[in-house]
Amino acid sequence: MRPRSDTVEAAEQWFSDHWPDDLVWPDGIPRPPKSKPQEAA
């Protein structure tokens, strides 16, 4: 069974948003831009 692309993309986005600024992003993996913070309702 292969992972769904939307699940993989969501995981990549989560890691990008939570990756520490002082750590280098892994080579060979394109990093999505960080999400903009959502305003509280």
Sequence and secondary structure as in RCSB ss.txt:
>XXXX:A:sequence
MRPRSDTVEAAEQWFSDHWPDDLVWPDGIPRPPKSKPQEAA
>XXXX:A:secstr
    HHHHHHHHHHHHHHS TTS   TTS            
